[in-house]
Amino acid sequence: MTIFHKTILPITLLLVLLLAGTTASAFFRNKFKLLTPSEGNLLIPIKTLNDGKAHYFQVNADDGTRVDFFLVQSEDGVIRAAIDSCDVCYRSGKGYVQDGNVMICTNCNRRFGTERINVVKGGCNPAPLARTIAGKMLVISMQDINTNAWYCKFK
């Protein structure tokens, strides 16, 4: 073996792995946008949600629990809302990632069509959050956040 194979190649590989780890860490650290309630509600502009992509948010429940949730517009045009957890996998604290019109549990790898969010609940389905539309804003009640905070106590 040459000195390249013994020294330079392992160092290069180590640097690449460190860079990849740092990038992944930054991605997950910045995945959620922190929201502040206003008069007992979370208000999110609809125009920021109508792109078919999952948007991840955080808010502190009244008991101090950081509650992670996502909003996504399904193919039928409805904006869906769910805690970033489910009845089965919540202890893992891993949540969901998007793949097209599907949300995937990063703990058990089950796949859920976005059109099922807020319709099907229980089991490994994303835990639904009630939401309403008021003018150009999507509204989520802090009461609903507080009721569902238990999903996020293990994160």
Secondary structure, DSSP 8 states (H G I E B T S, - for coil): --HIIIIIHHHHHHHHHHHHHHHHHHHHHTSEEE---BTTEEEEEGGGTTTSS-EEEEEE-TTS-EEEEEEEE-TTS-EEEEES--TTTGGG---EEEETTEEEETTT--EEEGGGTTTS-STTS--B---EEETTEEEEEHHHHHHTGGGGTT-
